[in-house]
């Protein structure tokens, strides 16, 4: 992105801090687990803006070059706008807890947080599994 990245929420401040080496990855992971993320979902044409008829949201996933399926997430709806210009069917989204995403993500799927931005992170399936394991342990 040509636009500079000015953090707009706590998660973005933590993401910037971890990428600048100001905090360790575990601190960021804990912040991520307790944060909300924006998940683009495929629109369901109803004529009513931001209204979805079906109860099943179809999230934006892409296939990486290595064949890995990756769920696309953002730190806020505003961060998604430039990326989603290339995906006009994904004109809505859910602002939800990251734990909710981890509880529902398929096995073997990666996550890309803020794709297209310098301040983003790609998580392979092992990292996603590890994060999901952290929420199970923290709830016990």
Order of alpha helices (4+ residues) and beta strands (2+ residues): alpha-alpha-beta-beta-beta-alpha-beta-alpha-beta-beta-alpha
